[in-house]
């Protein structure tokens, strides 16, 4: 071991090692469930009573992506729900709702802790102050006060004079009192989606809300004849909105029959943002683009619809890397996607023929909902995840589908396929999940939870919320306990969940109390640790406080090191974070892998 240690030190200092090639067998991406990344203090999400929707961003600007969780009664059940604000604290999502999301300018209102029927949430800086705000779409709240039954805007208060983040505050006046167009009478809308973007050309983000078909839809207690249809709210530049739907769009452009999704984007590339929408419950059942007039920006002059069956959700992304915006459509009958083929003589997008997803075995189970377009394997090609809608219907028996985009020639028609685990040859797909892991999923949030450079996933199922860490070439290390009590003592297992190509290599677990950036060169890799006293201690005292910090990986590339602290440690260490990562090197001293870093926090 001393020989290897010497070679390792030389490799770090001189960068002599050569990188290994990442290999995942025949899987295109691999995930591992990590319950330690989500504090177990959340209220259980009932399999019969709650739907969930996510939005994420770095709300407090600490460099870690946070998560907003809105919840509503399922379509057929009674009772409102509270929401959650989960702050990312060094790779661990902690429930900080009471601390950072309970403020309101309405007496008696408690922000996220006020039960509401929020069906959608969107992250957008409505007042353009550099801090991300939150907008929710609240539904089926007839007879409730405006603060409960209208969309809710939570303003990010930024930092105080001492640099401490102040969290979110619900501010009622930012959304106007809405009325029924036919009568002019005030009424709570029944929105089920929200999107944001500048449609007037003043750089201020406007809001577009998708509506249920409200004429009796959703239960016998709803009055008939009060169909709000979709609404366009215009930003005054300071984050206050007016309803200008009728003056900027005609009735057809606002028509809705369960408008569960919409997108504001420049679809035809003319410099003005358009609106993409869908309707699903009853005729008209189609996806449509409401085109903005570039000569009179903010006034919409062309409506182009194309029938696709029963489209419950639609999203946009560049699927074939040609610079054009393509569509993914979640449909009750069969999910599909369509390519942007350029514009016709009227400036409308020419949408290519519908393409259905391919499967190793079976097919999709219909009734798809939230779809997310994201690069899961880091190859530069957008993959697709499709969840379920109305998860209570059918007893949560539908599942999440994860589709791989294998890439190809730029601008060509790419095949999106679900590569499921198989006993035969060929692809085994997105591994790590069982069939049960993907059942009853209402929404998924793919973002880099642990700051290792790849997209992990938070999945909301009927059985609860789960964190799945993405295992890329750099993501080889997980932990089972994010905190250790100084008073009680405890331990954290540092689990090397490696690869066969580094099986049998020597590994060295090192640490830092300073942080992970800029890291330390390790051959052609970067070890994400800042050298300091803890780094030097682990370098010169292997296998002491951290047991098995220096050892040999199993043939499959696995090992476990354990940090153990006794009870009665100095309480002055509370708040200290340690980070650990490892390098693997062969008998010749060549560095073959450098892992991601995982944290542990010392608490009283």
Secondary structure by P-SEA (a helix, b strand, c coil): caaaaaaaaaaaacccbbbbccccccccbbbbbbcccccccccccccccccccccccccccccbbbbbbbbbccccccccbbbbbbbbcccbbbccccccccccccccccccccccccccccccccccccbbbbbbbbccccccccccccbbbbbccccccccccccbbbbcccccccccccccbbbbbbccbbbbbbcccccbbbbbbbbccccccccccccccccccbbbbbbccccccccccccccccccccccccccccccccccccbbbbbbcccccccbbbbbbcccccccccccbbbbbbccccccccccccccccbbbbbbbcccccccccccccccccccccccbbbbbbcccccccccccccccccccccbbbbbbbccccccccccbbbbbbbccccccccbbbbbbcccccccccccccccccccccccccccccccccccbbbbbbbcccbbbbbbbbcccccccccccccccccccccccccccccccccbbbbbbbbccccccbbbcccccccccccaaaaaaaaccccccccccccccccccbbbbbbbccccccccccbbbbbbbbbbcccccccbbbbbbbbbbcc
